[in-house]
Amino acid sequence: MRPIAATGRPSRRTWPPALAGALIVLLLAACSGQAVTTPTAAPVTTALFIDADTVLGPTNLTEAERPLKTCVQVSRFAHNEEVVWRVKVLDPVTNQPMDDTALASVQVKLPDQILDLHYGGHPRDTPVDFFWTVGWDVPETYPTGTVAYTIEARAADGRTGTWEQFKVSLAQLTITEDVREILPG
């Protein structure tokens, strides 16, 4: 209960500090001639969010290597090895993954070709996750060094998103001088 002053009205000295502070700010703003604005909500982006990595696929791996090397994140590949892109596309409004009913296309764009990704469960026989993938066998004649690529997704409603590699050369997809033996399929 507020103390009552001799006049029978509540004492001004007992105003809540937050209210007094707000009044001071408003008075100072009014006296300075500057407009008082209220914060607005941040704009919602419509660009699709893409999360991606590369892993070694099973092509030309021996039976002994497959359980140890398949689907392990790497960025360096020998000639005749399989690069597999794994991609999740998230809707920025709902923050939910987008499947093949929500997306019209997901593509890896290499300097000399475009690869279409496919949506599905992984691992194939006992899925624990669902995402987009595509494999690419590095040709024996492909140039060594870093490979510039982007990943582009287009939603059925027309929204798009683009993913680019980090600009750090050690983190980029790199084709080494090594050549893996081609094994019978």
Backbone hydrogen bonds in HBPLUS format (Angstrom, degrees):
<---DONOR---> <-ACCEPTOR-->    atom                        ^
c    i                          cat <-CA-CA->   ^        H-A-AA   ^      H-
h    n   atom  resd res      DA  || num        DHA   H-A  angle D-A-AA Bond
n    s   type  num  typ     dist DA aas  dist angle  dist       angle   num
A0011-SER N   A0003-PRO O   3.35 MM   8  6.29 159.2  2.40 164.3 161.4     1
A0005-ALA N   A0009-ARG O   2.96 MM   4  5.73 168.6  1.97 160.5 159.9     2
A0008-GLY N   A0005-ALA O   2.91 MM   3  5.49 166.4  1.93 121.3 125.8     3
A0014-THR N   A0011-SER O   3.39 MM   3  5.91 167.4  2.40 111.3 115.0     4
A0015-TRP N   A0012-ARG O   3.28 MM   3  5.77 162.7  2.31 123.7 121.3     5
A0019-LEU N   A0016-PRO O   3.06 MM   3  5.42 119.0  2.45 107.8 122.0     6
A0020-ALA N   A0016-PRO O   3.03 MM   4  6.33 163.1  2.06 158.8 164.2     7
A0021-GLY N   A0017-PRO O   2.85 MM   4  6.01 158.8  1.89 149.4 155.3     8
A0022-ALA N   A0018-ALA O   2.95 MM   4  6.14 157.1  2.00 145.4 151.3     9
A0023-LEU N   A0019-LEU O   3.02 MM   4  6.23 158.4  2.06 148.7 154.2    10
A0024-ILE N   A0020-ALA O   3.03 MM   4  6.28 156.0  2.09 147.9 154.3    11
A0025-VAL N   A0021-GLY O   3.00 MM   4  6.28 160.5  2.04 151.2 155.9    12
A0026-LEU N   A0022-ALA O   2.99 MM   4  6.23 165.1  2.01 151.1 155.0    13
A0027-LEU N   A0023-LEU O   2.90 MM   4  6.07 159.1  1.95 150.0 155.9    14
A0028-LEU N   A0024-ILE O   2.87 MM   4  6.08 162.1  1.91 152.1 157.0    15
A0029-ALA N   A0025-VAL O   2.90 MM   4  6.08 160.8  1.94 151.6 157.1    16
A0030-ALA N   A0026-LEU O   2.91 MM   4  6.04 158.5  1.95 146.2 152.3    17
A0031-CYS N   A0027-LEU O   2.92 MM   4  6.11 154.4  1.98 147.2 154.2    18
A0032-SER N   A0028-LEU O   2.96 MM   4  6.09 138.0  2.14 141.6 152.6    19
A0048-LEU N   A0160-THR O   2.91 MM 112  5.60 158.7  1.96 121.2 126.6    20
A0049-PHE N   A0090-LEU O   3.11 MM  41  5.07 169.6  2.13 154.3 153.2    21
A0090-LEU N   A0049-PHE O   2.74 MM  41  5.07 166.0  1.76 154.2 158.8    22
A0051-ASP N   A0088-LYS O   2.90 MM  37  5.23 168.7  1.91 160.2 163.4    23
A0088-LYS N   A0051-ASP O   2.88 MM  37  5.23 160.6  1.92 155.4 161.5    24
A0053-ASP N   A0086-ARG O   3.07 MM  33  5.53 145.6  2.19 149.4 158.5    25
A0086-ARG N   A0053-ASP O   3.02 MM  33  5.53 164.7  2.05 149.2 152.9    26
A0074-VAL N   A0054-THR O   3.09 MM  20  6.03 157.9  2.14 135.6 141.8    27
A0055-VAL N   A0084-VAL O   2.86 MM  29  5.21 154.4  1.93 146.8 155.5    28
A0084-VAL N   A0055-VAL O   2.92 MM  29  5.21 153.9  1.99 160.5 161.7    29
A0056-LEU N   A0072-VAL O   3.33 MM  16  5.96 148.4  2.44 140.5 144.2    30
A0071-CYS N   A0056-LEU O   2.85 MM  15  5.42 158.7  1.89 161.6 161.5    31
A0057-GLY N   A0082-GLU O   2.85 MM  25  4.85 168.5  1.86 143.4 143.9    32
A0061-LEU N   A0058-PRO O   3.09 MM   3  5.48 156.2  2.15 138.6 133.8    33
A0065-GLU N   A0062-THR O   3.04 MM   3  5.10 123.8  2.36  97.7 112.2    34
A0066-ARG N   A0062-THR O   3.02 MM   4  6.23 152.9  2.10 159.0 165.5    35
A0068-LEU N   A0065-GLU O   2.96 MM   3  5.37 130.9  2.21 112.8 126.7    36
A0069-LYS N   A0065-GLU O   2.86 MM   4  5.80 147.5  1.96 164.9 174.0    37
A0070-THR N   A0066-ARG O   3.09 MM   4  5.23 159.9  2.13 136.4 141.2    38
A0174-THR N   A0075-SER O   2.74 MM  99  6.09 159.6  1.78 167.8 172.2    39
A0077-PHE N   A0174-THR O   2.90 MM  97  6.31 160.7  1.94 164.7 171.2    40
A0176-THR N   A0077-PHE O   2.85 MM  99  5.95 160.7  1.89 147.0 153.7    41
A0081-GLU N   A0078-ALA O   3.21 MM   3  5.54 146.2  2.33 131.5 128.6    42
A0079-HIS N   A0178-ASP O   2.90 MM  99  6.17 164.5  1.93 153.0 147.7    43
A0180-ARG N   A0079-HIS O   2.92 MM 101  6.00 175.6  1.92 154.6 154.8    44
A0080-ASN N   A0138-VAL O   2.69 MM  58  5.01 163.0  1.72 146.5 150.9    45
A0138-VAL N   A0081-GLU O   2.88 MM  57  5.70 168.4  1.89 168.1 165.2    46
A0083-VAL N   A0136-TRP O   2.82 MM  53  5.16 165.3  1.84 151.0 146.2    47
A0136-TRP N   A0083-VAL O   2.76 MM  53  5.16 145.1  1.88 148.0 159.4    48
A0085-TRP N   A0134-VAL O   2.94 MM  49  5.56 158.8  1.99 163.1 165.0    49
A0087-VAL N   A0132-TRP O   2.81 MM  45  4.92 156.9  1.86 148.8 151.6    50
A0132-TRP N   A0087-VAL O   2.80 MM  45  4.92 167.8  1.81 162.2 158.8    51
A0098-MET N   A0089-VAL O   2.71 MM   9  5.57 146.2  1.83 169.0 170.3    52
A0091-ASP N   A0096-GLN O   2.92 MM   5  5.52 166.3  1.94 151.5 152.5    53
A0095-ASN N   A0091-ASP O   2.63 MM   4  5.12 141.1  1.77 151.3 162.1    54
A0102-ALA N   A0099-ASP O   3.12 MM   3  5.48 139.4  2.30 105.9 116.4    55
A0103-LEU N   A0099-ASP O   3.05 MM   4  6.23 143.1  2.19 152.3 163.4    56
A0156-ALA N   A0102-ALA O   2.86 MM  54  5.64 168.5  1.88 141.0 140.0    57
A0104-ALA N   A0154-ARG O   2.72 MM  50  5.61 145.7  1.84 144.7 156.6    58
A0105-SER N   A0154-ARG O   3.20 MM  49  5.31 154.6  2.27 144.8 147.3    59
A0154-ARG N   A0105-SER O   2.87 MM  49  5.31 159.7  1.91 155.7 156.2    60
A0117-LEU N   A0106-VAL O   2.89 MM  11  5.51 177.8  1.90 157.4 157.5    61
A0107-GLN N   A0152-GLU O   2.85 MM  45  5.33 160.5  1.88 153.0 159.6    62
A0152-GLU N   A0107-GLN O   2.86 MM  45  5.33 157.0  1.91 152.2 159.3    63
A0108-VAL N   A0115-LEU O   2.85 MM   7  5.07 157.5  1.90 147.9 154.5    64
A0115-LEU N   A0108-VAL O   2.83 MM   7  5.07 167.1  1.84 152.9 157.3    65
A0109-LYS N   A0150-THR O   2.78 MM  41  5.28 170.8  1.79 157.7 160.8    66
A0150-THR N   A0109-LYS O   3.19 MM  41  5.28 148.1  2.30 129.8 138.7    67
A0110-LEU N   A0113-GLN O   2.85 MM   3  5.21 147.9  1.95 165.7 175.5    68
A0118-HIS N   A0133-THR O   2.85 MM  15  5.41 158.3  1.89 144.4 148.0    69
A0133-THR N   A0118-HIS O   2.87 MM  15  5.41 151.4  1.95 141.0 148.1    70
A0120-GLY N   A0131-PHE O   3.08 MM  11  5.81 154.1  2.15 144.7 150.7    71
A0131-PHE N   A0120-GLY O   3.08 MM  11  5.81 152.6  2.16 162.6 158.6    72
A0122-HIS N   A0129-ASP O   2.76 MM   7  5.48 154.0  1.83 164.5 167.6    73
A0128-VAL N   A0122-HIS O   2.86 MM   6  6.04 170.2  1.87 134.3 131.9    74
A0129-ASP N   A0122-HIS O   3.18 MM   7  5.48 143.8  2.31 150.4 160.0    75
A0142-TYR N   A0139-PRO O   3.03 MM   3  5.21 165.9  2.05 110.7 115.1    76
A0145-GLY N   A0175-ILE O   2.86 MM  30  5.18 163.5  1.88 144.1 144.8    77
A0175-ILE N   A0145-GLY O   2.85 MM  30  5.18 168.7  1.86 140.5 140.7    78
A0147-VAL N   A0173-LEU O   2.82 MM  26  5.55 153.4  1.89 153.7 155.9    79
A0151-ILE N   A0163-TRP O   2.98 MM  12  4.99 156.5  2.04 139.6 145.6    80
A0163-TRP N   A0151-ILE O   2.75 MM  12  4.99 156.3  1.81 149.3 156.6    81
A0153-ALA N   A0161-GLY O   2.93 MM   8  5.27 163.9  1.95 151.2 155.6    82
A0161-GLY N   A0153-ALA O   3.01 MM   8  5.27 139.5  2.18 147.8 148.8    83
A0155-ALA N   A0159-ARG O   2.77 MM   4  5.20 167.4  1.79 158.8 162.8    84
A0158-GLY N   A0155-ALA O   3.00 MM   3  5.24 163.7  2.03 112.4 115.4    85
A0171-ALA N   A0168-VAL O   2.93 MM   3  5.51 150.6  2.02 118.6 127.5    86
A0172-GLN N   A0169-SER O   3.23 MM   3  5.22 153.4  2.30 101.6 109.4    87
